[in-house]
């Protein structure tokens, strides 16, 4: 009996010790998990932990702080694409004026005008990045989808015929080198560590590039030229060891051989393309993790550097996404641990609230700073393969070491006195040097609204780019997305002011007399349904693409600060109108012919 009693006591003591040890161990693991972030795990090991972002989010102190906790790199979603820099319609300036602004004009450029390039957003983003220790992937220089058609046409006219290859070569060199020169002559340009020089060439259909150069996807001459122009710029600024050039595409796991062939073609004679950006818009149903990993390994074995550039995962629920994410990152981390040259992971959005995929929750955070199951699984996949995270500061970004930049001379063509004499207009293959850039002046801080493009030919010049509430003069109520619902085709109406996101609108001047109005709910713009030119056509929010149905002209009234908002869809003949002059909450907003009544008049109140 005593033996059994002693054994029982020992068993109870051992059970208590085990339970206590498990509690201590569990607490340690939980503490370690709580301390882990994407930045001190993936950012530490891969060098770059990134997210897709928009300028309005960077201006939001709360979102910026959340971003900095998990990421040390950003990619602009749309604001650095060609249409954002060039605009929907050409704003032509003379070649001499372009040179005075620091544009690069190659010897082969035979036209008298150059399209003006809008650098306002880029400048502000680079400044924010530099001041907050963030790197920046520049996305993108050459893309078929968001390059205006007029850029390929004679005299930059939207209805003219396409230019020949020689003319387009000169335009391409002008654009690539002007944009990159602007970045690296800026005091903030050191934040830009990578460029998606070309995007989705394998999937280009009916593009201006193909209209000029033909349908040659894996040996596209314009793509090779673009990379050469970009690399020559890096050589000029002595950045070839610190800034990388990438070819970026989607469904790369389906197009391994085509992508490999294209990159090898680009690098014939000289390696100018560092590697492949795998966009990685994935789904838990397809591709399988193994299919994706096999593609990544194929690129690595071909000698390419790989960056995961636009990652999101459509799924059937949080648990489904968590399981897929865990399997995916276990294998990616194993590749990295084994020496794979994977140098960045960029998630395509800060949270599910700003994803570009409708009716989906494909990101690690449900809202900024609110992690989902998948987030914990991605961290777990890291700790199980790589180990527990250590503390890490945001990766310092290489600062450019440009040649001394002389002020522009009265005769800008003096640039030809140097190595450009050997170019002879042969598409830049003999390493011409970028033109000297004027020293940029510091961008003034917004007081209180951010400065930006302002039109000069109508009342839009009185409303700067920035966030506003739009108050209807007749009802003294505000333009509001119904039920504050972040979903395309949602109606807009008037409601009393609450400060909700659905009442905030970001004004962006297009530079041609028109503005767009982007909703505070995310990637949606105010939109005239189907772009119809009819009285009573409904006004809604829709995916932000900035086409004619989403452009408006501000017309002044006799009252200072009060505007009529005319629709481009109606060629300015119809205005935003509160239906039947009603003043009650929930009254629909539509378009109606101009009548000058107070229900068609709007005050733009800055949103603090």
VEXPA-13076 format. One record per residue (C-alpha): z, y, x. Coordinates in steps of 0.25 Angstrom, whole numbers, padded with zeros to 4 digits, always signed. Layout:
<kolzas>
ZYX
...
</kolzas>
This chain:
<kolzas>
+0000+0000+0000
+0003+0010+0011
-0010+0007+0018
-0018+0010+0006
-0010+0023+0004
-0012+0027+0018
-0027+0024+0017
-0027+0032+0004
-0021+0044+0010
-0031+0043+0022
-0042+0042+0012
-0038+0055+0005
-0036+0063+0018
-0050+0059+0023
-0056+0062+0009
-0049+0076+0010
-0054+0078+0024
-0068+0074+0021
-0068+0083+0008
-0062+0095+0016
-0073+0093+0027
-0084+0093+0017
-0079+0106+0011
-0078+0112+0024
-0092+0107+0028
-0098+0111+0015
-0092+0125+0016
-0098+0126+0030
-0112+0122+0025
-0111+0132+0013
-0107+0143+0022
-0119+0140+0032
-0128+0139+0020
-0123+0153+0015
-0125+0159+0028
-0140+0154+0029
-0151+0163+0026
-0166+0162+0027
-0165+0172+0039
-0155+0165+0047
-0161+0151+0045
-0176+0152+0044
-0177+0166+0050
-0169+0162+0062
-0177+0149+0064
-0191+0153+0060
-0191+0168+0064
-0195+0173+0051
-0189+0171+0037
-0197+0179+0028
-0199+0184+0013
-0210+0191+0005
-0206+0205+0001
-0211+0218-0005
-0208+0232-0001
-0200+0235-0013
-0191+0223-0010
-0189+0228+0004
-0185+0242-0001
-0174+0235-0010
-0162+0234-0001
-0156+0222-0008
-0168+0214-0006
-0170+0218+0008
-0156+0214+0012
-0158+0200+0005
-0171+0199+0012
-0165+0202+0026
-0154+0191+0023
-0165+0180+0023
-0177+0185+0029
-0182+0192+0042
-0197+0193+0038
-0205+0199+0026
-0219+0198+0021
-0224+0208+0011
-0229+0201-0001
-0241+0210-0004
-0239+0224+0002
-0246+0221+0015
-0258+0214+0010
-0272+0221+0011
-0272+0226-0003
-0258+0233-0002
-0263+0240+0011
-0277+0244+0006
-0274+0246-0008
-0282+0242-0021
-0292+0253-0018
-0297+0258-0004
-0291+0271+0001
-0302+0275+0011
-0299+0284+0023
-0309+0288+0034
-0309+0280+0047
-0304+0292+0055
-0292+0294+0045
-0289+0279+0047
-0289+0280+0062
-0280+0292+0061
-0271+0284+0053
-0271+0273+0063
-0280+0263+0057
-0287+0254+0066
-0302+0256+0065
-0310+0245+0072
-0323+0249+0080
-0331+0241+0070
-0326+0249+0058
-0339+0256+0053
-0334+0262+0040
-0330+0276+0037
-0317+0273+0029
-0305+0264+0030
-0296+0260+0019
-0282+0266+0020
-0271+0256+0022
-0257+0258+0015
-0246+0255+0025
-0235+0261+0017
-0228+0248+0012
-0230+0241+0026
-0223+0252+0033
-0211+0252+0024
-0210+0237+0025
-0211+0237+0040
-0200+0248+0041
-0191+0240+0032
-0193+0227+0039
-0191+0234+0053
-0178+0240+0048
-0173+0227+0042
-0176+0217+0053
-0187+0210+0045
-0201+0205+0050
-0213+0206+0042
-0225+0197+0040
-0238+0205+0038
-0245+0199+0026
-0257+0200+0026
-0269+0207+0032
-0281+0198+0027
-0281+0192+0013
-0291+0190+0003
-0282+0192-0009
-0276+0205-0008
-0287+0213+0000
-0294+0223-0009
-0309+0220-0011
-0313+0234-0007
-0308+0231+0007
-0321+0222+0009
-0331+0231+0002
-0341+0241+0007
-0334+0255+0009
-0321+0249+0004
-0327+0250-0011
-0322+0240-0021
-0335+0237-0027
-0344+0238-0015
-0350+0226-0007
-0342+0218+0004
-0344+0223+0018
-0349+0215+0029
-0341+0207+0039
-0342+0218+0050
-0336+0229+0041
-0325+0220+0036
-0322+0216+0051
-0319+0231+0054
-0311+0232+0041
-0303+0220+0044
-0300+0225+0058
-0296+0239+0053
-0287+0233+0042
-0280+0223+0051
-0277+0232+0063
-0274+0244+0055
-0263+0236+0047
-0257+0230+0060
-0258+0242+0068
-0250+0250+0057
-0239+0239+0057
-0238+0238+0072
-0239+0253+0075
-0227+0255+0065
-0213+0256+0071
-0210+0245+0061
-0221+0236+0063
-0213+0226+0072
-0208+0219+0060
-0222+0213+0057
-0222+0200+0065
-0233+0192+0058
-0246+0195+0050
-0253+0187+0040
-0266+0191+0045
-0274+0183+0035
-0270+0177+0022
-0276+0166+0013
-0289+0165+0020
-0291+0150+0016
-0289+0154+0002
-0298+0167+0001
-0307+0167-0011
-0317+0178-0014
-0311+0188-0005
-0317+0200+0002
-0315+0193+0015
-0324+0182+0010
-0334+0191+0004
-0336+0198+0018
-0333+0186+0028
-0337+0174+0019
-0329+0162+0014
-0324+0156+0028
-0310+0153+0026
-0306+0145+0039
-0315+0154+0048
-0314+0167+0042
-0318+0177+0052
-0311+0189+0046
-0298+0181+0047
-0300+0179+0062
-0304+0194+0064
-0291+0198+0056
-0282+0190+0065
-0289+0195+0078
-0287+0209+0073
-0273+0207+0070
-0270+0200+0083
-0277+0212+0091
-0267+0221+0084
-0255+0212+0089
-0261+0212+0103
-0262+0227+0103
-0247+0228+0099
-0243+0217+0108
-0238+0209+0096
-0245+0196+0098
-0233+0188+0102
-0224+0194+0091
-0233+0195+0079
-0240+0184+0073
-0253+0183+0064
-0254+0172+0053
-0264+0167+0044
-0257+0165+0030
-0261+0156+0018
-0256+0149+0006
-0257+0134+0004
-0258+0132+0019
-0254+0117+0017
-0267+0115+0010
-0275+0122+0020
-0270+0118+0033
-0283+0115+0039
-0290+0127+0034
-0279+0136+0039
-0278+0130+0052
-0294+0131+0054
-0293+0146+0050
-0281+0149+0060
-0288+0142+0071
-0301+0150+0068
-0293+0163+0068
-0287+0159+0082
-0300+0155+0088
-0301+0162+0102
-0287+0168+0101
-0275+0164+0093
-0272+0176+0084
-0266+0169+0072
-0252+0163+0075
-0252+0154+0063
-0251+0151+0048
-0243+0158+0037
-0240+0147+0027
-0239+0154+0014
-0231+0143+0007
-0232+0146-0008
-0227+0132-0011
-0222+0124-0023
-0213+0112-0024
-0224+0104-0030
-0234+0108-0019
-0236+0107-0008
-0226+0096-0003
-0217+0100+0008
-0224+0090+0017
-0238+0096+0014
-0233+0110+0018
-0226+0105+0030
-0238+0098+0035
-0246+0110+0034
-0236+0118+0042
-0236+0107+0053
-0251+0108+0053
-0251+0123+0056
-0240+0121+0067
-0248+0110+0074
-0260+0119+0074
-0252+0129+0082
-0250+0139+0071
-0237+0147+0069
-0233+0145+0054
-0226+0155+0045
-0222+0151+0031
-0226+0164+0024
-0225+0164+0009
-0216+0153+0005
-0212+0151-0010
-0210+0138-0017
-0214+0136-0032
-0205+0126-0038
-0199+0119-0051
-0185+0125-0049
-0175+0129-0038
-0171+0114-0035
-0186+0111-0033
-0188+0122-0024
-0176+0120-0016
-0180+0105-0013
-0194+0109-0009
-0189+0120+0000
-0179+0111+0007
-0189+0101+0010
-0199+0111+0015
-0190+0119+0024
-0184+0106+0030
-0197+0103+0035
-0201+0117+0039
-0188+0118+0047
-0191+0105+0054
-0204+0110+0058
-0198+0123+0064
-0187+0115+0070
-0197+0106+0077
-0204+0119+0083
-0214+0122+0072
-0219+0136+0074
-0215+0141+0060
-0211+0156+0061
-0207+0161+0047
-0204+0157+0033
-0207+0168+0023
-0203+0166+0008
-0213+0173-0002
-0202+0182-0009
-0188+0186-0008
-0184+0179-0021
-0190+0173-0034
-0190+0187-0040
-0201+0191-0031
-0210+0179-0030
-0225+0180-0032
-0225+0167-0039
-0224+0169-0054
-0213+0161-0062
-0208+0154-0049
-0196+0154-0041
-0201+0150-0027
-0192+0157-0017
-0178+0155-0011
-0171+0166-0019
-0171+0168-0034
-0168+0183-0032
-0166+0190-0019
-0154+0184-0012
-0152+0173-0022
-0155+0160-0016
-0160+0147-0023
-0158+0133-0020
-0171+0133-0012
-0165+0143-0002
-0153+0134+0001
-0162+0123+0003
-0171+0131+0013
-0158+0134+0021
-0154+0120+0020
-0167+0115+0025
-0165+0125+0037
-0151+0121+0041
-0154+0106+0040
-0166+0107+0050
-0163+0119+0058
-0148+0121+0057
-0138+0131+0052
-0143+0145+0053
-0138+0155+0063
-0137+0170+0061
-0150+0177+0064
-0154+0192+0063
-0168+0195+0057
-0178+0192+0068
-0182+0204+0076
-0196+0208+0074
-0205+0211+0086
-0208+0226+0088
-0222+0229+0091
-0225+0235+0105
-0238+0243+0102
-0246+0250+0112
-0242+0265+0113
-0248+0271+0100
-0256+0284+0103
-0257+0294+0092
-0271+0293+0085
-0281+0302+0093
-0291+0311+0086
-0302+0301+0090
-0297+0288+0085
-0309+0281+0091
-0303+0282+0105
-0297+0269+0103
-0310+0263+0107
-0307+0268+0122
-0299+0255+0124
-0301+0240+0122
-0309+0243+0108
-0321+0247+0117
-0323+0232+0118
-0323+0229+0104
-0337+0233+0099
-0333+0231+0085
-0332+0215+0086
-0322+0213+0076
-0310+0216+0085
-0311+0203+0093
-0309+0211+0107
-0295+0216+0104
-0297+0231+0100
-0284+0238+0100
-0278+0244+0087
-0280+0259+0086
-0268+0268+0089
-0258+0270+0077
-0251+0283+0074
-0236+0282+0075
-0231+0279+0061
-0220+0288+0056
-0208+0282+0050
-0209+0279+0035
-0200+0288+0027
-0189+0282+0019
-0192+0282+0004
-0184+0293-0003
-0181+0287-0013
-0194+0280-0016
-0202+0273-0005
-0215+0281-0001
-0228+0274-0002
-0243+0276-0005
-0245+0288-0014
-0258+0291-0021
-0264+0304-0019
-0273+0305-0031
-0264+0304-0043
-0250+0305-0048
-0246+0292-0041
-0244+0301-0028
-0231+0306-0035
-0225+0292-0036
-0222+0285-0023
-0222+0270-0021
-0208+0265-0025
-0200+0260-0036
-0199+0267-0050
-0194+0266-0064
-0206+0270-0074
-0200+0278-0086
-0208+0281-0098
-0207+0295-0102
-0207+0293-0117
-0196+0283-0118
-0189+0286-0105
-0189+0271-0103
-0194+0262-0091
-0206+0253-0088
-0199+0240-0088
-0204+0225-0086
-0200+0218-0099
-0187+0210-0097
-0187+0213-0082
-0195+0201-0081
-0202+0198-0068
-0214+0191-0073
-0229+0195-0074
-0235+0199-0087
-0221+0205-0092
-0223+0217-0100
-0217+0231-0096
-0210+0240-0106
-0201+0252-0107
-0186+0250-0106
-0174+0259-0103
-0171+0260-0088
-0162+0249-0082
-0167+0248-0068
-0171+0234-0070
-0182+0229-0060
-0192+0228-0071
-0191+0243-0072
-0194+0246-0058
-0208+0248-0053
-0214+0250-0039
-0225+0260-0038
-0235+0258-0027
-0246+0268-0025
-0259+0261-0023
-0265+0273-0016
-0277+0274-0025
-0270+0281-0036
-0264+0269-0043
-0250+0263-0042
-0244+0249-0045
-0231+0247-0052
-0223+0235-0046
-0212+0229-0054
-0198+0228-0049
-0197+0214-0054
-0206+0209-0042
-0221+0207-0040
-0226+0213-0053
-0234+0225-0056
-0235+0233-0069
-0248+0228-0074
-0258+0231-0086
-0261+0218-0092
-0275+0213-0088
-0278+0227-0083
-0283+0230-0097
-0288+0244-0100
-0283+0244-0115
-0273+0252-0122
-0260+0244-0124
-0262+0234-0113
-0249+0229-0109
-0242+0232-0096
-0234+0221-0089
-0230+0217-0075
-0239+0207-0067
-0240+0201-0053
-0241+0212-0043
-0256+0213-0039
-0259+0228-0040
-0272+0226-0047
-0278+0237-0057
-0269+0232-0069
-0257+0235-0060
-0261+0249-0055
-0257+0262-0062
-0260+0277-0060
-0249+0288-0061
-0254+0300-0068
-0246+0313-0069
-0241+0320-0081
-0236+0334-0083
-0222+0329-0080
-0218+0328-0066
-0215+0313-0062
-0221+0308-0075
-0233+0299-0074
-0243+0292-0083
-0246+0278-0078
-0261+0275-0080
-0266+0260-0078
-0277+0257-0068
-0282+0246-0078
-0286+0257-0087
-0292+0266-0076
-0281+0276-0079
-0284+0278-0094
-0271+0271-0099
-0257+0272-0095
-0243+0265-0096
-0239+0267-0110
-0226+0264-0118
-0231+0257-0131
-0232+0266-0143
-0223+0277-0136
-0211+0268-0139
-0198+0270-0132
-0190+0258-0135
-0186+0248-0124
-0196+0237-0123
-0208+0245-0127
-0221+0239-0120
-0229+0247-0110
-0244+0246-0110
-0256+0254-0106
-0262+0265-0115
-0272+0276-0114
-0267+0289-0109
-0260+0298-0119
-0251+0306-0111
-0239+0302-0120
-0225+0300-0114
-0225+0285-0116
-0236+0285-0105
-0228+0293-0095
-0219+0287-0084
-0209+0293-0075
-0207+0285-0061
-0192+0285-0058
-0189+0280-0044
-0181+0267-0044
-0170+0269-0034
</kolzas>
